[in-house]
């Protein structure tokens, strides 16, 4: 198996602002695994900055296990978990391995994972810090609606609120 490790910078459409600063792009590491039959699996990760995970750090972790990955014969999900700690580096390689395995078996990742009927599920949406009007506009664009703009009898799902902004959001 061959492995390629690249870094990319994915520009945001608009700068993303949170309390600790603003970013205009997300830097990621991209792992590409290619088997001898030409099947290709890709995975990426950005790391967790407050855990000290930078893109160069993730690349160094991945490069450290390159010999094991490229030998291929004994490299699988269990060996990956033993080789790398949980975090961005393992996530990037793990996702590439899932993608590659699905392509080798001509199936989907969700089928490999044992899901018979996957469905779309929103788990979390972070709205960037901005003015109340801008946050509401962002929420509307992502199919979120401010509580005060809804009928009190309308059904609600996944309610969350931000006390600091005074905005409560509901996903339809």
Secondary structure, DSSP 8 states (H G I E B T S, - for coil): -EEEEEEEEEEEEEEEEETTEEEEEEEEEEEEEE-TT--EEEEEE---GGGT--HHHHHHHHHHTHHHHHH-TT-SHHHHHHHS-SSHHHHHHHHHHHHHHHHHTTS-HHHHTT-SS-----------S--HHHHHHHHHHTTEEEGGGS-TTS--EEEEEETTTTEEEEE-
